[in-house]
């Protein structure tokens, strides 16, 4: 009997991860794909990859919230709608109940006391630096989720971040104002008196907050990561995050109502504690939505139940030769060059593992990237000057340097003879076979 749960778990795991879903009906393949995404996000949460980032953003938000609102307040004041900041904050902190009203009043008081004229040039520079620092921290968290190693350049940060800080608040307030105005027009009020229009208008009123928060999340998921995020992935992630946000808001409001004993224990610190918890949950929801968007756009990361994957030596060899042959084949037959995503699909391997091997080949000038917005890979030397043996040597020696190489391993003559024989055997068996011969004898993409 004790083996039954284990066998059931093993069968379930095989069904989820080893089932080939490409030939299944759409509903069945979508179900398996959804389960894989949920498992992957749950795994990221369990390993602390999202929770640690959320806690870091809570700390950064506390330092940057007032400067951020001060910048937004200044922009909105130019349009004469600066008084809308307080209702927007009240709405965001609504789950905190009366404590949310208190926190909003304090924040608005801090913003109101910030005199731009008194700050001076240095003060204004520090103000904008603090705001840009918050945006940079947010980008870092999103880049980590999207496996992006390179952040925006210094000039891009100021231009992109400040443009959002200048335009974003105006768009949000405008959307809220237009929505409120449309619902309060005489025509809408007249239609509401007739069924089923009255029910539909009431339903729309209830759903509008969801649509607005989903739209805001989708915009963040597309803009913040330093990579191209497609609309479908961002929309799915935003939909889940929006529903989670509203659901957590309802649950947290219920918790606040029944938290009289916590208020008695923590006294004045209770408000701060609840505010920090709500900030943490808000950031966690946003990061979960971004993680879902990532897995929707990059299904190749859902091939294994474990996140940490390493290539064996044999897999690196096979992958390196396969990748360079695909790149050379496109070049030789004058077809469009491949991106990392294209190559990952062709070799049926995750993009991050493909990228590791491509970096090794690029470091030794076997391939090069184009300067296009979405980089493609091209041969960096004539195809006849690249042998299969050279490609294998590059991958096998990746990561070596003068301080860390096979020559430093203390061995003996017998061991040296074995490895010399292996190298000689490989060299004789492939007989200086060039990459050009491989792609000219038989097209790779057959």
Secondary structure as UniProt FT lines:
FT   HELIX           2..17
FT   TURN            22..23
FT   HELIX           26..46
FT   TURN            47..50
FT   HELIX           51..78
FT   TURN            79..80
FT   TURN            82..83
FT   HELIX           84..92
FT   HELIX           94..96
FT   HELIX           98..113
FT   HELIX           116..145
FT   TURN            146..147
FT   HELIX           154..183
FT   HELIX           186..191
FT   TURN            192..193
FT   TURN            195..196
FT   HELIX           197..223
FT   HELIX           231..257
FT   HELIX           260..266
FT   TURN            267..268
FT   HELIX           269..297
FT   HELIX           299..302
FT   HELIX           313..332
FT   TURN            333..334
FT   HELIX           340..347
FT   HELIX           351..363
FT   TURN            364..365
FT   STRAND          367..369
FT   STRAND          377..379
FT   HELIX           383..385
FT   HELIX           388..396
FT   TURN            397..399
FT   TURN            402..403
FT   HELIX           406..408
FT   HELIX           413..430
FT   TURN            431..432
FT   HELIX           435..441
//
